[in-house]
């Protein structure tokens, strides 16, 4: 199983382990500079809770010119690279077919990465049986998965505006800004915090969820902390988007 730790892949992993047994399932988590420390830790936590064997495979998307260029097909090249590595590992270890947690909601979004799955022979069981996000969350909650209401958390490269090249330095800066912001306590449940740091070159624009925005507006100390978080990550100026978080917000940053 390609396992990111998000609720979709967590539900698929839980169902696979329950149906096939622990010994028959392996969770493969792709680790690269585009994976935040928080997301990596969450994946480890959820796999351990489910009782699944988890293996981290290291990928290197930053070697791909098309990924670095960050045009509209960046996600395809990233996902194709990850699936290639995961399938190769699974074949070498005799693990059987690779699955991932795509759902019906993904069909309506601009998700070029999904084109890579059939090219690499990767299966999508939740998609095949018609699971949407609402059903995924309801089922995950019923099965006792603490990630049932975790916010979506795309890779750090999604914080970089389309057309701006992706570099290791930018990914590190974005990751540092978000990690510091999460540490401020903008959400009482740290794992549920909805925070995006959109890279704007010299500056950063934070997009926050409703809970996080409400706490920020009510607290001068939190506002000062968020400013310090951005500055400490290397940004000269720091802003907060009044509209809050929205999927694809990096595309508006250019």
N, C-alpha and C positions, 0 to 999 in steps of 0.2 A: 504494500500500500504506500502510495505517495502521501505523506502525512505532514501537513503544515502546522497542525495544532488548532486550527480554526474549527468552528462548530461543525461544518460539513464533513471534513475529514475525520473529526473526532467521532461523529455518529457512525460513519462508515467503518471505522476501526472497531468501535464497540460492537457493532452488529457482526462483523467478521469474526472477532474473537469469541463472541457468544455462540455463533453458529458453528465455527470450525475448530475452536479450541486455540489456546495460547500458542502451542507449538506449530500450528499451521499458518500463522500470520506474522509478518514482519512489517513494522512501520519504518519507512525510509524517509528521513527528513533531510532536505537539501540545505546545506549551510554555506553561505557566501557573505560578502560584505553588504549585500542588499537585505539580509535578514537581521532585524533588530534583535538586540539582546533580550528584550522583553518577550518577543515572539518565540525566540529559541527556548527560553526558560519555560514558557507556557506549554510548548510542545512536549518538553521533557516531563513536565508536571502531569499533563493529561494522559500521556502514554503510560506513565507509572501508575496513575489512578486506575486506568483500564486494565493494567496488568500485562500490557503488550510488550514484546521485545522491540526496542527502537534502535535503529542504526542511523548515524549521521553520515551522509555522503557529502563531500565537499565539491562544490561546483565553482566555475570561474567564468561567469558571464562577461566580466570586464575584459576578457580576451577577444570578445566577439565585436568586430567593427560595427555591425548593424545594431547591436545592443547599445554600444557607446553612443552612437549617433542619435538615439532616442527619438526616432520618428514614430509614425503611427503603428509600426509593426514590432516595436521593441519587445512587447510581451510574447509575441510568437517566438522570436529568437531565444528569449530566456527560457520559456517553457520547453521548447524543442531541445535545448541544451540539457536542461534538468531531466527531462524524460529519457534522453539518450543515455545519460549517466546512470539513471535509476534502472532502466531496462538492462543495461550492460551488467550492472551489479547483480540484479536478480537472476539473470541467465548464468552468470559465473558461479553464483551460490546455489543454483538449482531451486530458486524460490517460487517459480511458477509465474503466472501472468501478473502484470502490474495494473493496479486500479487507482483511481483518484476520485475526489469528492465533488465533481461537477453536478449541478442541479439545474432544474428547468429555468430558474431565474437567470442563470448565466446565458441562456440563449437569447435573451432580450437585450443584453448589454453589448457594448463594444468590447469584445473579449477575443482579440486575435490569438491569444495563447491557446484557446480551445482547439484551434485548427491543428495544433501539434499532436494532440492525443491520438487521433486515428492514424496519423502518419507513423507513429511509433507503436501502434498496436495496444495502446493503453485503454482500459475499460473504465466505464463510468456507471457503476451499478445504480446509484441514486437517481441519476438522470434517466436511466432505462426504465425505472419503475415509476417515474413521474413525481419525484419529491421536489417541492419548492421550499423556499426558505422558511415559510411559516410552519410547514409540516416538519422540516428538519428541527427547528427550535422546539416545537411541541414534543416531538419524539425524544429529543435529547434530554429535555426536562423530565419527561416521564421515566427515562432510564437513569436519571440521577447524575447526568454529566454537568459539572459546575460551569462549563463553558456554554451552556445552552443560550445565554443571552449576551455572550461576549460580542462586542462590536467587531465589524470586519476590520482586518488589519493587513492591507496590501504591503508589498515589499517597499523598502525605502526609496527605490528608484521611482516609484509612483509619486514621490514628492517633488520631482524635478520637472519643470515645464517641458512640454514636447518641443523638440528642436534644440534644446540646450543639452550639450553632451554630458554624459554621466561619467563621473570620475570617482575614484576611491575617496578622495578628499571631501567631495560633496556628500557622499553617502555617510561618511564618518561624521561630518558636521551636522547633517540632518538627524542622524541617530543620537548624537550627543544632546542636541536641543530637545528632542522629544523625551529622552530619558530624564533629563533634568526637569522638564516640565511635569512629567508624571510624578516625580519625587516631591512635588510641591503640595500634594494632597488636594488637587482640584476635584477629584472624585473620591468619596469615602472608601469606595472599593477600587483599589489601585488597578486590579486586573480588568475592570470595566471602563476605565478612563478612555474617552474618545478625544484624542489629541493628534493633530497633524501639523507638522512643521514644513511649510512649503518653501523651498529654496528659491530666493529671488536674487541670487548673486551676492551682492553686498548686504542684503537684508533677508529677513525671514518673516513669513506671515503665518501665524498660528490660526488654525481652524479648530474650534472646540465644539463639543456637544452641548446640549441644553443645560445639563447639570453643571458642567465645567464653566460655562459662560456665566451662569447665575452666581456661582461662588466667586468667580473672578471679579464681577462687577461689584460684589458686596464687600470685597476685601482689598484695601490698599496694599496690604502686605503681600497678598498673592500677585497683585499686578506688578509690584516691585520684583517679586521673585521670578515672574515670567520674563520680565525685561532682563534680569540677571542671567536667566537660563539661556536666552538667545545670545547675549553678549559673550558669555563664557564659551559658547560653542563656536565663536569666531565671527558672528554677524555684527555689523556696525549699527544697524537699526533693526528694530523689532516692532511688528504690528500685530493686531488681532483682527480677524475678519468678522465684521458685525453680522454677517449672514450665518456664521458658524460652519461646522463641517458639512461638506457635500461631496459625494463621490465624483471623482474626476476634477476636483478643484485645482489640481496642479496645471491643468490645461488652460486655466485662465490667468496664470501667473506671468506669461511672457509679455 
